[in-house]
Amino acid sequence: MVSEPLPAASPMVIDYATRYRSDFMDIFLGAKCYFYIGDQSGLDAIPGIFRRPVATVNLSQFQRARTWGPDDLFVTKKLWLRKERRLVTFREIFDWHIDDVRRGEEYGRIDIEVVENTPEEITALAVEMDERLKRTWQPAAEDEELQRRFWSIYKADKLFHGEILSRVGADFLRRNRELLD
């Protein structure tokens, strides 16, 4: 639960977490939302069950990425190698078998700091999702190549994922090309 109310004076803002939250509304909102944006906390399963588009932020368990939804998008957390003072590339994440770490302490044991998505990265993902659903999204020339590079690195468990239909946030890949090396 959230301890402090949302400071919003607009009648268009519903302070769901502090005043209106209920199990029924969790299901109802997930079933009826235009799209859902959130992390891998489990609540993202509800819109998925109802075939609502999902934009996942702060993805850290790469093997648990929602890859089956044609309208689904995601952006990953970044991993910082403290000793080398650099980010871990996607290829290294898979080669080092840290693509399905479930507890943050496991990263600490190998001296990796987890970097959460920034407000700008989350906003860019939300805007991309909205524009894609409205069919107004204008991709940059390099976007398909960046997607291809990411998915060529991604080591999908074919039984779990099947055909990969989702996408990584375009702005995220543009701004983090070095992760594709």
C-alpha positions in Angstrom: 0.0 0.0 0.0 1.0 3.6 -0.5 1.3 5.7 2.7 0.9 9.2 1.3 -1.8 10.4 -1.1 -1.0 11.6 -4.6 -0.7 15.4 -4.7 -3.1 16.0 -7.6 -5.7 18.7 -7.8 -7.1 17.6 -11.1 -10.5 15.8 -11.1 -9.1 13.6 -13.9 -6.6 12.0 -11.4 -7.9 9.1 -9.3 -5.7 8.4 -6.3 -6.3 4.6 -6.7 -3.5 3.4 -4.4 -4.6 5.2 -1.3 -8.3 5.6 -1.5 -10.0 3.2 -3.9 -7.8 0.1 -4.1 -9.5 -3.2 -4.0 -9.0 -6.7 -5.4 -11.9 -6.3 -7.8 -10.6 -3.0 -9.1 -7.1 -4.5 -9.7 -8.8 -7.0 -12.0 -11.2 -4.5 -13.5 -8.5 -1.9 -14.4 -6.2 -4.6 -15.8 -9.0 -5.9 -18.0 -10.3 -2.5 -19.2 -7.1 -0.4 -19.5 -6.1 1.1 -22.8 -2.6 -0.3 -22.0 -0.8 -1.2 -18.8 2.6 0.2 -17.8 4.5 -1.3 -14.9 7.2 -3.7 -13.8 7.4 -7.5 -13.5 5.7 -7.5 -10.1 3.0 -9.9 -11.2 0.2 -7.4 -11.6 1.2 -7.2 -15.3 -0.3 -10.7 -15.7 -3.8 -9.3 -15.4 -3.9 -7.1 -18.5 -2.1 -9.9 -20.3 -4.8 -12.4 -19.5 -7.3 -10.0 -21.0 -5.1 -9.3 -24.0 -4.5 -5.7 -23.1 -1.2 -4.3 -24.3 1.6 -4.2 -21.7 4.6 -1.9 -21.5 7.1 -3.3 -19.0 9.6 -1.0 -17.4 12.6 -2.0 -15.3 12.8 -5.5 -16.8 15.6 -7.4 -15.1 14.6 -11.0 -15.6 15.2 -11.1 -19.4 14.0 -14.7 -19.7 10.6 -13.5 -18.3 10.1 -10.8 -20.9 6.6 -10.7 -22.4 7.6 -11.7 -25.9 4.3 -13.1 -27.2 2.2 -9.9 -27.4 2.4 -8.1 -30.8 1.6 -4.8 -29.0 3.8 -5.3 -26.0 6.9 -3.2 -25.4 9.6 -3.3 -22.7 12.7 -1.5 -21.5 15.3 -3.2 -19.3 17.2 -2.2 -16.2 20.9 -1.5 -16.9 23.6 -3.3 -15.0 26.7 -1.4 -13.9 30.0 -3.2 -13.4 31.5 -1.3 -10.4 35.1 -2.4 -10.8 35.2 -1.7 -14.6 33.0 1.4 -14.3 30.9 0.4 -17.3 27.6 -1.1 -18.3 27.2 -4.8 -18.9 26.2 -5.4 -22.5 23.2 -7.5 -23.5 25.5 -10.2 -24.9 27.4 -10.3 -21.6 24.1 -10.7 -19.6 23.3 -13.8 -21.6 26.9 -15.2 -21.8 27.4 -14.7 -18.0 24.0 -16.3 -17.3 22.6 -13.4 -15.4 19.6 -13.0 -17.6 17.1 -14.5 -15.1 18.4 -13.2 -11.7 15.5 -13.0 -9.3 17.0 -11.3 -6.3 18.9 -8.1 -6.3 21.4 -9.5 -3.7 22.7 -11.9 -6.4 23.9 -8.9 -8.4 25.6 -7.5 -5.4 27.6 -10.7 -4.9 29.1 -10.2 -8.3 29.7 -6.5 -7.8 27.0 -5.3 -10.2 24.8 -2.3 -9.4 21.3 -2.4 -10.9 20.3 0.9 -12.6 16.5 1.5 -12.7 14.9 3.1 -15.7 14.8 6.9 -15.6 11.6 9.0 -15.7 12.6 10.0 -19.3 13.0 6.3 -20.4 9.6 5.4 -18.8 7.9 8.5 -20.5 9.4 7.6 -23.9 8.1 4.0 -23.6 4.6 5.3 -22.6 4.6 7.7 -25.6 5.8 5.0 -28.0 3.1 2.6 -26.7 0.4 5.3 -27.1 1.5 6.2 -30.6 1.8 2.6 -31.7 -1.7 1.8 -30.5 -3.0 4.9 -32.3 -1.1 4.0 -35.4 0.7 7.3 -35.4 4.2 6.0 -34.4 6.9 7.3 -36.7 10.0 5.0 -36.4 13.5 6.3 -37.0 15.4 4.8 -39.9 17.7 2.8 -37.5 14.9 1.3 -35.3 14.5 -2.0 -37.2 18.2 -2.6 -37.3 18.4 -2.0 -33.5 15.5 -4.4 -32.9 17.2 -7.0 -35.1 20.5 -6.6 -33.2 18.8 -7.0 -29.8 16.8 -10.1 -30.8 19.9 -11.7 -32.4 21.5 -11.5 -28.9 18.5 -12.5 -26.9 18.6 -16.2 -26.1 15.0 -17.1 -25.9 13.8 -20.4 -24.5 11.8 -21.5 -27.5 9.4 -23.6 -25.4 8.6 -20.6 -23.1 8.6 -17.8 -25.7 7.6 -19.4 -29.1 7.5 -16.7 -31.8 8.8 -13.4 -30.5 6.3 -10.6 -31.3 7.0 -7.8 -28.8 9.6 -5.1 -29.1 12.1 -3.2 -27.0 11.4 0.5 -26.6 12.8 2.3 -29.6 14.1 5.3 -27.8 15.8 3.1 -25.2 17.7 1.2 -27.9 18.7 4.4 -29.6 20.1 5.9 -26.4 21.8 2.6 -25.3 23.4 1.3 -28.5 26.5 0.3 -26.6 24.5 -2.4 -24.9 24.2 -4.1 -28.3 27.9 -4.6 -28.8 
